[in-house]
Amino acid sequence: MATRHRPLGRGVIRPGGGRAIRPLAGRPVMITGAASGIGRSLARHLSRLGSPVAIADIDEAGLKDTARSLPGSALVRVLDVPDAADQQRFAAEVREWLASSANRAPLAAVFNNAGVAVASSVLDADPGDDEWLRQINLDGVVNGTRAFLPILVEQDDGVIVNTSSVFGLVGMPYQSAYCASKFAVRGFTDALRQELRGTGVRAVTVHPGGIKTSIARNARIRKDPEGRGRTHEQMATEFEALLRTTPDKAAEIICRGVDRGKARILVGPDAYVFDALARVAPTHYYDVMALLEKRLRAEDR
């Protein structure tokens, strides 16, 4: 007798023939770094799709602005992601929120997205700035994963989505601290993915390229690392001229990648360039990038 299989339903896939993955739409999620940039766009995108969202950020004013822009329900929490104990308290609050009558559903995804930047040569680096960045970019991801992973494991369902960068694929001059943190996020998430094999929980690494956010303007920069005497404003303006992808587009790409069961999500056309160069020219990629940057700047004039 032929075995009958129940259809998976629209939008549900089985990556590699494994367990079915349900789309994020309409299911609760948690997002850090939600006061601006990609985090805000993720919250808006998923809220429009009917997902209750738990949003967190250290920037209370920006977080409130995000909350006011959401069409659906939200749990709003001011959170300093390097504080492991506070992350645990937030996870407990999310548990209660999930159990409420309005949100009685498993947690679909945890987006550890908060991040900051520093620009400096290794020679002139300020150890305090590098430590500030590491605590947010790496410790924030680790703390968020450790706080929320037990919820997903108990459910045997859901996904941890950790934001790395294209600077987690290649090393860039004057970005040693940032690259170190983003390479670490990549390695941490890759290791976690292997630990979760055979379970209903997944781990995804996101590698955004140039996204039009305020990260460059909020970066810690003591002086022009190239010695050209540029102000912070001038450096941010030059950097922003190279950006091609909006936060809204980035959020769409990330959510689509998660729904499709991807383990690694490249965001923006430049991310694919970085990825390709890291593979084919692992020690000479920057020579090619310098030429591409020169061409992009010429096109913008």
N, C-alpha and C positions, 0 to 999 in steps of 0.2 A: 504494500500500500504506500502511495506517495505521501511524504510528510508535508503538511500544510504549515506555512510560515505566516505569522501575523505581519502585515505591512508596517514599516517603520513610521510612515506618515511624512507629510511634506516637510522638507528642511532637515530631516533627521538623517545622519550619515553614520557609517561605520568605518572609520579610518583603518586601513589595513585589515579589514574584516573583523575588527574588535567590537567592543561594546558600543551601542548606539549613543550618539551625541545629540542632545536636544539644543535647539537654538536658545540664545540668551533672552530673546524678546519675551517680555512679560514675566520674567523670573527675577528675584532679588539679587542685587550685586552690591559690592563694597568697592569704593574708589578713594584712594588717597591722592593728594595733590589736586583736589577738585576745585580749588579757588580760581584757577586760570588754566589756559593752555589745553593740552590734550585731556587732562583730567576733567576739566569743565565740559569739554565737548563730549567726552564719554558719558558723563552724567546726563547731559541734555539728550544725546542720541538715544540712550537706553530708556530714559524716562518717556520720551516720545513713543517708544515701542511698547510702553506699558509696564516697564520694569520698575518696581520700588527700588530706590537707591539709597544706600548709606554712604554719605560723603564726608570726607575729612580733610583738614588742612590746618596749618599753623596760622594762615592768614584769615582771621575771622571776618573781616570786612568783605574780602573777595569770596569767601565761602557763603556768606549771606546773600551776596549778589547771585551766585550760582543757584542757590536754593530758590530765590525768588523767580528765577527764569525757568524752573522745572514745571512741566505740566502735571506731573504725578506726585505721589507721596515720597517723602524723603526723611531719613534720619540724619541730622546735621550735627557734626562733632568737631570742635576745635581740637587738633591733635598734633603733637610734636613727634614725628615718626621715630626719631632716635631713642625715645623713651620707651623701653621695652615693657615696663610695668603699665604705662598708659595704653599701649597697644593691647595688652591683655585685658585691661578694663574695657576698652572699646569693643573688643571681641565679645566680652560678656554682655555688653549692651546690645550688640547685634543679635546675639542668641535670643535675648528677650524680645527684641523687635521682630525677629522671624517667627516667634511663637505667638505673637499677637494675632488677634482675630483678622486684622486687615492683611497681614503678610504671612499667613500660615503656609509656608512653602520652603523648600530647601534653598540654601544659598547657592546661586548658580556660579558666581565668579568673584574672585578677589583680585582687584587691580592695584598692585603696589607700584604706584606711578610717580610719587613725589620725587623731585630732583632739583639740584642747583648746579651752578658752574663756577669755576675759577679759571682765570687765565694768567699763566706765569711760566717763565722758564724754570727748569729744574734748579738751576744755579741760584735763582733769586726767589725761590718759593718760600712763602710764609707758612711754617708748620701749622699754625693755628687755622689758616684758611683751608689747608689741605685736610686737616682733621674735621673741620666743620662740614666740608663736602663729603668726606667718607662716611660720617655719621648719618647724614641724610640719604645719600645715594645708595650706600651699601647696607649699613645697619638698619636703615628704615625698611628696606626690602626684606632683610633677614627677620627683623622683628615682626613685620606684618605677616610674613609667611608662617613663622612659629606660632603667632597668636591665632591665626584663622585656619591653619591647616587641620587642627583637631576637629573643627566643625565639619570640614569637607570629608575627612576620613570617616567620621562617625556616620555621615550620610552615605558614604561610598559613592559620592557624586560631586561634580563641580570642577572648577579649574582655577589654578593660581596663575595670574598673568603678571609677569615682572618686566618692568621697562628697563631695558639696557639702552643701546644707542648704536649707530654706525661706528661711533668711537669705541665700541666694544668689539668691533671687528678688526680695526686697524689702529695703530698708534699715530697720534698727530702732534706736531710740535706745539709747545706751550699749553698742552692739555694733559700733562702727565697725571695729575690727580684725578681728573675726570675720566680719562681712559682707564686708569687703574680701577676705579670704582665700577665702571661699566663692563670691563672685562670680568671683574669679580662677580657681578650680577649674572652675567652669562654663564660662568662656570658653576655658580651656586645653583642656578635654575636647571642647567643641564644635568647636574648630579641628582637633584631632586626628582627630575623626570624619570631617571632610571630606577630610583627607589620606589616610585609609584607604579611601576610596571605591574600589570595584572590586577590593578584596582580600578575603581570608577573615577579616580581623581587624576587630573592631568596638570602638567606644568608647562607653561608657554613663555618663551622669551620674545620680547618685542624690540626691534631695532629700528627706531625712527631715524630718518635722514634729517634734512633741514626743514624744520617745522616752524611756522610763523608764530612763535610764542615770545614771551618777555624774558626768557631765560638769560639772554645775553645782557639785557639791561639790568637784571637783578644779580648778575655775576659779581664776584669779588675780584677786582682788578686793582692792584696797587700802582702799577705803571705799565706803559706800553711794553709788552714783552719783546717786541721786535726792535725796540730802541728808536722808533720813528717819531716819538713825541706826541702821538695821538691821544686825545682825551677818551675817557670811557664812552662818552656819547658818540664820538667819531668811530670808535671800534665797533660799537653795537650797530651803528648805521651801516657800516661796511659789511658786517656779518649778515645783517638782515636782508641786504641786497641780493644775497645768494640763495635765500630761502624760497622754495617753490611750492610747498605743501601747506594747506591750511590745517588748523587743529580739527575742524569739522571733518575734513577729508581723512585725516589720520584716524579719527575715531571710527569712521565707517570701515576703513581698511582693517583696523584691529578687530572690530567685532565680527566682520566677515571672516577673517582668518580663524578666530576662535570657533565660530560656528562650523567652519569647514574641517576642524580637527587638526589644524596646523600646529606643529611644535615650535616653529620659529616664524615670526612675522616680520617681513621687511616693509617699511612704510616710506613710500615716496620713490620716484624714479631714481633719485640719487643713491638711495639705499642699495638698489640693485647694482649700481656702478661700484660702490664701495665693496660690496660682497664679491663681485667678480674680480676686482683688482686684488683683493686680499688672497684670492685663490691662485690667480695666474701670475701675479708679480708680488709675492709676499714680502720682498725686501726693497722693491723699487716702485711701489705703488704711489708714493708721494710725488715722484717726478711727473707721473701722468696726471695726478690730481692738480698739481700746480699749473699745468697747461690748461686743464679744463676750467679751473678757477679764473685764469686770465681771460679765457674766451667768454665765460659768463659775464664777467665785469665789462668786457667790451660790448657785449650785446645790450647791457643795461644803460649804456651811455646815450 
